């Protein structure tokens, strides 16, 4: 059976550079299990970063933007040498997509939110979202976020009153800080006493 959409050159490079077979490459493309690295105007080629679990390595599929054919498969090192660095964030996303799939309910689309519970200068208890970030920035790990320098800066700013040291939207009228509520998702949260 002849696979369409993969050039002979690409078939050769896939067999030389990866343990993935042609059917697995087609499955990756059809399920959109890749991170788009981009394309250059006028060249009609799109670079797609994939992660191969059996190889424990990243590869770049180069596709024809007009007809969708896979033109070649590049190793990460070869792509870096020819086209430039691949960011850690892109690699994290590609690995996550390969191991968890891609969908609106997956963690790759989730954000972490911090809500501050405080008493304002007039004595009223209030809650305000003070920070929002991408779950992927913390390797999709609650523990990575809880021990991150980002959270530590926010907590230090709340304890010391030095608002400029945190990348958070802290209210001006804080009398007493009570707690931080960390929301990882609608049904996954925790409270940090201050």
FENKA-V486666 format. One line per field, one symbol per residue. phi: phi as a letter, one per 20 degrees, with the letter a starting at -180 (. if undefined). A space follows every 50 residues. Layout:
BEGIN
phi = ???
END
This chain:
BEGIN
phi = .eeencffgfgfffffdbefeffffffgffelebdfepbdgnemcddcec ddffelbecdeddffednfeeacdfgfffffecofdffffffffffffec ncafefffeecdcddeebdefenefccbfdbbbegffdllcfffffdffg fffffffffeneffedeceefedfebedbddedeagdcbbddfd
END
